[in-house]
Amino acid sequence: MYPPGIGILEGTRKVMTSKWLRAGLFGLLTGLGWASLGAVPAMAVEGGDTRPNIVLIMTDDEDLATHAFMPKTRALIEDQGTVFDNYFVTYSFCCPSRATMLTGQYSHNHRIQGNVLPTGGARKFRATGNDRSTIATWLKAAGYRTALIGKYMNDYEAAEGYVPPGWDEWYAYSHGYYDYVLNENGTPVRYGSTAADYSTDVLAGHATAAIRRAADGTAPFFVVVAPFAPHSPELPAPRHEHLFADAVYPRPPSFDEEDVSDKPSLVQERDRLAPWQLESIEKVYRGRLAMMQSVDELVEGVVMTLRETGELDNTYVIYTSDNGWHMGQHRLFVGKTTAYEEDIRVPFAIRGPGVPKGLRLDPFVLNNDLAPTFAALAGIEPPDFVDGRSFLPLLQDPAQPWRQSFAIERRQRETMEIVGAASFQAVRTADWTYVEYFNGERELYDLRSDPEQMVNVVTTAEPLLLDQLSRRLAELANCAAQNCRDVEDLPLTPVVASSGGDLPTVVKQ
């Protein structure tokens, strides 16, 4: 079965002796309108198949403010492809988000809800059997050559030499810029503290080498490149240490919010940011910008290698982050795992065969959608347990019916130094963010009039609206597979505010 939008050239059977020739043919067919967006038709050809390569570059803790300082990435991916302005992660925490990328599931279904045992981490992902059915195993079974270079998950012990199923090449670890161990295809290799050991550069070298090896073969390839940057600690490569010394962190209205009396106790209990915190935020920001320059160079190296090997025209390159990052918004110092926009909205861009250039799209796309989209590009059906969906149809028709809401989760019970023990479940729509904390507190923000999420209107909102949002949240919090997609697609019935004490009017769709 071919993914939506694939045009099949009937009767075409070509003998091709290299991937370069096959990529060239696909470019010709695309230019003639004979192959449309989605993937290359899996033609029976001598010497290999014609399906596209897929390269995912995924950073760690990258927010939109930091992403603005990546000129190479903008020029090579965003300007040459499409940006999704409303791309969200459904659990703003490292391991849960990475598990979602691999499985296409909400956290409440893959059950990775923290970074370490007992709630999450790489060991739980393995113990629960999650690593036996991922996008890597699906694509490998379908004939793809697979590779992961970089951060796998927290609590992953590279020194043990374990390589999860589905990966042909494996250069993975859990974290670090210096003095780390990288599991290189089952062999633990220790790196030191010299400039040559800087992990982003080491990973860039492994990524380009893996792509060159894959390009020499006949199979299409799937490569995940996952640098640790800009995760703390802020350690730029030596050549970038002195950049951005005068950068000033943007301070939106929500920064060090003055009146938090309407916020949940998580925020109410916090004092205004202290001078040392304000100074630290500036320092962290400058370090993050400097660290991302090596990532920008990594992106350039990957794209140039694809070009040099003749694979670029037959490769989808996707850029994103595992979660966002807040610094000072709503008095929260630095961190993630909240339902606020800074933590859940992250950069996302894709370039590749048939992807419109310079386009920006508004529909909701989630990290739940990565695995099923990659499956669609490969022309295979993902397993029935997948909650997400392929976003390829949006690239052909952004106005088509699409999801109207999605869930945001934080279910780990351990206390986090950054935000405290504040487990919640939330629903995000185009108009509203509605949050229910496990201690009974609630938040509601009108995103049309209050995009900075300054005024919690939960105590003044129409009861019917609150009831609708709470019901939708309950449905999403327990959804699975096709049911998730069905619930996400349901519109919320708009509520028109009443006046003079009358009951609210429901506008029927």
C-alpha positions as a printed Julia matrix, in Angstrom:
509×3 Matrix{Float64}:
   0.0    0.0     0.0
   1.31   3.43   -0.92
   0.91   6.5     1.29
  -1.56   9.25    0.35
  -0.47  11.34   -2.56
   1.8    8.82   -4.24
   1.53   8.82   -7.98
   2.41   5.43   -9.48
   3.93   5.43  -12.93
   2.25   2.4   -14.44
   4.42   0.04  -16.37
   7.68   1.74  -15.48
  10.47  -0.76  -15.0
  13.97   0.59  -15.24
  17.31  -1.07  -14.75
  19.39   1.24  -12.58
  22.86   0.49  -11.34
  23.18   3.19   -8.67
  21.09   5.14   -6.2
  22.26   8.3    -7.94
  20.54   7.23  -11.15
  17.38   6.31   -9.27
  17.3    9.64   -7.46
  17.8   11.42  -10.76
  14.92   9.54  -12.34
  12.64  10.4    -9.45
  13.57  14.07   -9.75
  12.72  13.94  -13.45
   9.39  12.22  -12.82
   8.51  14.7   -10.09
   9.29  17.6   -12.38
   7.01  16.12  -15.03
   4.2   15.68  -12.52
   4.34  11.89  -12.78
   5.2   11.36   -9.14
   3.48  13.41   -6.47
   4.26  14.1    -2.87
   4.48  11.23   -0.46
   7.22   8.85   -1.47
   8.84   7.22   -4.43
   6.75   4.34   -5.82
   8.35   1.05   -4.79
   9.15  -0.13   -8.31
  10.72  -3.51   -8.97
  14.14  -2.43  -10.15
  17.43  -4.2   -10.49
  19.96  -2.98   -7.94
  17.66  -1.58   -5.28
  14.33   0.12   -4.65
  13.31   3.67   -5.28
  11.8    4.67   -1.96
  13.11   7.87   -0.4
  15.67   8.19    2.34
  14.63   9.79    5.63
  16.92  11.8     7.9
  15.6   13.11   11.22
  17.7   15.68   13.09
  16.35  16.06   16.62
  17.91  18.35   19.22
  17.4   18.3    22.99
  15.47  21.06   24.82
  15.46  23.51   21.92
  12.95  26.34   22.13
  11.84  28.72   19.39
  13.83  31.65   20.8
  17.04  29.65   20.52
  16.18  28.28   17.09
  16.0   31.8    15.66
  19.82  31.91   15.6
  20.45  29.05   13.16
  21.03  30.55    9.7
  22.3   27.38    8.02
  19.32  25.34    9.18
  16.92  28.01    8.0
  18.6   28.27    4.61
  19.05  24.54    3.99
  15.85  23.09    5.44
  13.24  25.77    6.15
  13.76  27.86    3.01
  14.01  24.7     0.91
  10.96  23.11    2.46
   7.96  23.65    4.7
   7.73  24.9     8.29
   4.96  23.75   10.62
   4.31  26.68   12.94
   2.02  24.64   15.18
   4.17  21.6    15.84
   3.85  20.37   19.42
   5.21  17.67   21.67
   2.6   15.94   23.78
   4.87  15.35   26.78
   7.56  17.97   27.28
  10.17  15.72   28.81
  13.1   13.91   27.22
  12.31  10.18   27.53
   8.54  10.33   27.11
   8.97  12.49   24.0
  11.63  10.23   22.48
   9.5    7.18   23.16
   6.64   8.92   21.34
   8.92   9.66   18.37
   9.84   5.98   18.14
   6.36   4.49   18.64
   3.86   7.14   17.48
   1.97   6.86   20.78
   0.87   9.18   23.53
   2.78   8.65   26.76
  -0.24   7.11   28.48
  -0.02   4.29   25.94
   3.72   3.61   25.73
   3.94   4.17   29.53
   7.26   6.02   29.5
   6.42   8.93   31.79
   9.77   9.9    33.29
  13.49   9.78   32.63
  14.48   7.1    35.14
  13.0    4.03   36.78
  10.34   3.37   37.85
   8.44   5.84   35.67
  10.6    5.86   32.57
  14.02   5.81   30.96
  15.71   3.5    28.47
  15.64   0.51   30.82
  11.87   0.73   31.23
  11.44   1.21   27.48
  13.32  -2.06   27.0
  11.69  -3.95   29.89
   8.18  -3.16   28.65
   9.04  -4.45   25.18
   8.59  -1.06   23.57
  11.95  -1.24   21.79
  10.87  -4.38   19.92
   8.36  -2.44   17.8
   9.52   1.03   16.78
   9.88   2.99   13.59
  13.35   1.43   13.33
  12.08  -2.16   13.39
   9.26  -1.34   10.99
  11.54   0.29    8.43
  14.28  -2.31    8.77
  11.73  -5.06    8.15
  10.62  -3.11    5.08
  14.14  -3.09    3.64
  15.55   0.18    4.95
  19.05   0.58    6.31
  18.73   2.25    9.72
  21.05   4.26   11.95
  20.84   6.24   15.17
  23.61   8.68   16.04
  23.43  10.62   19.29
  21.18  10.69   22.31
  18.89   7.7    22.63
  17.2    8.1    26.02
  18.04   9.06   29.55
  19.12   6.15   31.74
  20.7    4.45   28.73
  24.01   2.89   29.7
  26.21   3.05   26.62
  28.95   1.15   28.46
  26.75  -1.96   28.54
  26.95  -2.23   24.75
  23.24  -2.94   24.26
  21.88  -2.12   20.78
  18.07  -2.13   20.54
  16.37  -4.1    17.75
  15.98  -2.5    14.35
  19.2   -0.52   14.09
  21.9   -1.4    11.54
  24.24   1.32   12.79
  24.3    2.56   16.36
  26.41   5.38   17.82
  24.39   6.2    20.91
  24.56   7.47   24.47
  22.38   9.24   27.01
  24.08  12.62   27.42
  27.26  14.65   27.58
  29.58  17.04   25.75
  32.88  15.78   27.16
  34.02  12.67   29.06
  31.24  10.39   27.84
  30.93   6.83   26.54
  29.46   6.23   23.09
  28.15   2.78   22.21
  29.53   2.3    18.71
  27.74  -0.68   17.2
  27.96  -2.64   20.43
  31.44  -1.5    21.45
  31.69   1.13   24.2
  34.15   3.89   23.25
  35.23   6.49   25.79
  35.77  10.1    24.72
  37.76  12.65   26.68
  37.87  16.38   27.24
  39.78  17.73   24.25
  38.23  19.94   21.6
  38.13  16.94   19.27
  35.92  15.08   21.76
  33.13  17.67   21.72
  30.09  15.46   21.27
  28.16  17.49   18.69
  31.18  17.4    16.38
  31.81  13.7    17.04
  28.19  12.89   16.27
  28.3   15.03   13.12
  31.27  12.99   11.91
  29.52   9.7    12.6
  26.35  10.95   10.89
  28.03  11.96    7.66
  30.08   8.74    7.6
  26.94   6.63    8.13
  25.17   8.47    5.32
  28.1    7.87    2.97
  28.1    4.17    3.79
  24.36   3.95    3.25
  24.62   5.86   -0.03
  27.08   3.26   -1.31
  24.43   0.58   -0.91
  21.21  -0.1    -2.75
  18.68   0.16    0.08
  16.98   3.39    1.11
  18.09   4.61    4.52
  16.58   6.03    7.7
  18.99   8.0     9.9
  18.25   9.69   13.23
  20.82  12.3    14.27
  20.23  13.42   17.84
  22.78  15.87   19.3
  22.6   16.59   23.03
  22.6   20.37   22.47
  21.29  22.71   23.7
  20.62  20.7    26.87
  22.4   21.97   29.98
  25.17  22.36   31.02
  25.91  25.2    28.63
  29.19  24.08   27.05
  29.7   25.43   23.52
  32.41  24.09   21.27
  35.64  26.03   21.9
  35.39  27.83   18.56
  31.99  29.23   19.58
  32.63  30.08   23.23
  32.84  33.83   22.76
  29.9   34.25   20.43
  26.73  35.99   21.6
  28.47  37.58   24.58
  26.08  40.53   24.4
  22.89  38.67   23.51
  19.85  39.67   25.56
  17.16  37.12   26.28
  13.76  38.3    24.97
  11.38  39.16   27.77
   7.74  38.75   26.7
   4.9   39.95   28.97
   4.86  36.57   30.72
   8.51  36.92   31.78
   8.75  37.14   35.59
   4.98  37.58   35.6
   3.91  40.26   38.05
   0.52  38.94   39.17
   0.29  35.16   39.52
  -2.64  35.07   41.94
  -4.74  33.29   39.3
  -2.12  30.65   38.61
  -1.91  27.18   40.19
   0.12  26.73   43.37
   3.05  25.57   41.27
   3.45  29.2    40.18
   1.83  31.06   43.08
   4.43  29.71   45.49
   7.25  31.28   43.51
   8.73  34.68   44.27
   9.66  37.14   41.55
  12.92  36.14   39.89
  15.93  37.07   41.98
  18.83  39.09   40.52
  20.99  35.98   40.38
  18.28  34.17   38.42
  17.92  37.02   35.94
  21.69  37.03   35.46
  21.75  33.26   35.09
  19.02  33.32   32.44
  21.1   35.69   30.32
  24.16  33.44   30.75
  22.21  30.29   29.93
  20.68  31.94   26.87
  24.06  33.0    25.51
  25.47  29.54   26.1
  22.55  27.9    24.36
  22.9   30.15   21.32
  26.61  29.37   21.14
  26.01  25.6    21.5
  23.51  25.63   18.66
  26.13  26.89   16.23
  27.76  23.47   16.2
  24.33  21.95   15.56
  23.87  24.41   12.7
  27.17  23.16   11.27
  26.01  19.57   11.78
  22.91  20.29    9.71
  25.05  21.8     6.98
  27.34  18.77    7.01
  24.43  16.35    6.72
  22.83  18.24    3.83
  26.13  18.68    2.01
  26.91  14.97    2.39
  23.53  14.08    0.96
  24.25  16.4    -1.96
  27.75  15.04   -2.56
  26.5   11.45   -2.56
  23.67  12.24   -4.97
  21.03  11.45   -2.35
  19.68  14.88   -1.48
  16.96  14.97   -4.14
  15.67  11.62   -2.88
  15.84  12.37    0.85
  13.38  13.88    3.32
  15.27  15.87    5.93
  13.29  16.74    9.06
  14.46  19.09   11.82
  12.89  19.34   15.27
  13.46  19.04   19.03
  12.29  16.56   21.66
  10.73  19.33   23.76
  10.79  23.05   24.39
  12.26  25.08   27.23
  11.13  27.94   29.42
  13.34  30.59   30.98
  11.59  33.03   33.28
   8.06  32.83   31.89
   5.42  32.84   34.66
   8.22  33.17   37.24
   9.49  29.69   36.36
  13.27  29.79   36.34
  14.59  27.37   33.67
  13.16  24.04   32.59
  10.35  22.21   30.86
   7.49  19.72   31.53
   4.7   22.31   31.82
   1.68  22.79   29.56
   2.77  26.34   28.71
   3.55  27.17   25.11
   7.3   27.59   25.62
   7.6   23.94   26.63
   5.28  22.22   24.16
   5.75  24.2    20.92
   9.06  23.43   19.2
  10.73  24.05   15.83
   9.74  21.79   12.96
  10.66  21.88    9.28
  10.86  19.35    6.46
  12.41  19.38    3.01
  12.33  16.64    0.4
  10.86  15.44   -2.88
   7.65  17.31   -3.62
   7.67  19.31   -0.36
   6.62  22.93   -1.13
   9.42  25.45   -0.64
   8.98  28.42    1.65
   5.57  27.28    2.9
   4.4   27.79    6.49
   1.48  25.71    7.74
  -0.87  26.19   10.7
  -2.55  22.8    11.31
  -1.59  20.92   14.48
   1.19  18.4    13.92
   2.55  16.38   16.85
   5.58  14.29   17.7
   3.01  11.45   17.74
   2.95  11.89   13.95
   6.64  11.32   13.23
   6.64   7.51   13.19
   3.47   7.11   11.08
   4.69   9.77    8.66
   8.02   7.98    8.2
   6.11   4.75    7.67
   4.0    6.46    5.0
   7.11   7.72    3.25
   8.37   4.15    3.15
   5.05   2.91    1.76
   4.2    0.73    4.77
   1.38   0.62    7.3
   2.39   1.24   10.92
   1.09  -1.12   13.6
  -2.47  -0.73   14.8
  -1.34   0.6    18.19
  -0.08   3.91   16.72
  -1.98   6.99   17.95
  -0.56   9.55   15.52
  -1.09  10.01   11.81
   0.9   10.85    8.7
   1.03  14.59    8.08
   1.89  14.14    4.38
  -1.66  15.02    3.24
  -1.23  18.51    4.7
   1.62  19.18    2.3
  -0.8   18.68   -0.57
  -3.89  20.32    0.92
  -3.4   22.3     4.15
  -7.12  23.16    4.23
  -8.34  19.59    4.48
 -10.1   18.38    7.66
  -7.54  17.85   10.41
  -7.22  17.38   14.16
  -8.99  19.98   16.28
  -7.4   19.17   19.64
  -4.72  17.08   21.28
  -3.6   16.01   24.73
  -0.64  17.24   26.76
   0.56  15.05   29.6
   2.8   15.01   32.63
   2.22  11.93   34.71
   5.48  11.13   36.45
   5.13  11.35   40.2
   8.72  12.06   41.22
   9.4   15.63   42.3
  11.32  17.61   39.72
  13.75  20.24   40.9
  12.61  22.58   38.15
   8.84  22.55   38.52
   8.04  20.42   41.53
   5.54  17.6    41.75
   2.93  18.96   39.35
   1.47  16.12   37.33
  -1.35  17.15   35.03
  -3.28  16.38   31.89
  -4.3   19.07   29.45
  -6.03  19.66   26.16
  -4.9   22.17   23.54
  -7.23  23.54   20.84
  -6.8   26.44   18.46
  -8.53  28.7    21.0
  -7.85  27.19   24.4
  -5.35  25.56   26.71
  -7.17  23.75   29.49
  -5.21  22.04   32.28
  -6.33  19.77   35.1
  -3.7   19.16   37.78
  -3.79  15.98   39.82
  -4.27  18.07   42.99
  -7.55  19.45   41.64
  -6.3   22.84   40.41
  -7.19  23.99   36.9
  -6.06  26.49   34.28
  -7.81  27.88   31.21
  -6.3   30.33   28.74
  -7.99  32.05   25.82
  -5.16  31.82   23.29
  -6.79  34.19   20.81
  -6.83  37.13   23.21
  -4.09  35.96   25.58
  -1.36  34.07   23.67
   1.11  34.7    26.52
  -1.18  32.76   28.9
  -1.25  35.56   31.44
  -4.88  35.4    32.62
  -6.31  32.15   33.92
 -10.04  32.45   33.16
 -11.1   29.12   34.65
 -13.18  30.81   37.38
 -15.04  33.12   34.98
 -15.49  30.9    31.92
 -18.88  29.63   30.82
 -19.67  26.35   32.62
 -20.66  24.76   29.32
 -17.23  25.52   27.85
 -15.47  24.07   30.86
 -17.63  20.98   30.65
 -16.83  20.51   26.97
 -13.08  20.9    27.53
 -13.07  18.61   30.53
 -14.98  15.94   28.62
 -12.63  16.23   25.65
  -9.67  15.98   27.99
 -11.07  12.82   29.59
 -11.56  11.27   26.15
  -8.03  12.1    25.02
  -6.45  11.05   28.3
  -7.76   7.52   27.77
  -7.68   7.23   23.99
  -5.71   4.69   22.01
  -4.89   4.17   18.34
  -7.71   5.05   15.91
  -9.83   6.32   18.78
  -7.23   9.04   19.46
  -7.44  10.25   15.89
 -11.23  10.14   15.93
 -11.44  12.18   19.14
  -8.81  14.67   17.99
 -10.81  15.34   14.84
 -14.04  16.19   16.65
 -14.76  19.93   16.76
 -15.66  21.62   20.0
 -19.03  23.36   19.87
 -18.28  27.09   20.23
 -19.84  28.86   23.2
 -20.97  32.45   22.82
 -20.64  34.39   26.05
 -23.99  35.31   27.54
 -25.03  38.7    28.87
 -27.48  39.77   31.56
 -27.33  36.45   33.34
 -28.87  34.46   30.48
 -27.72  30.97   29.7
 -24.92  30.77   27.11
 -25.85  30.17   23.5
 -24.42  27.13   21.78
 -23.53  27.68   18.14
 -24.27  24.53   16.23
 -21.78  23.4    13.61
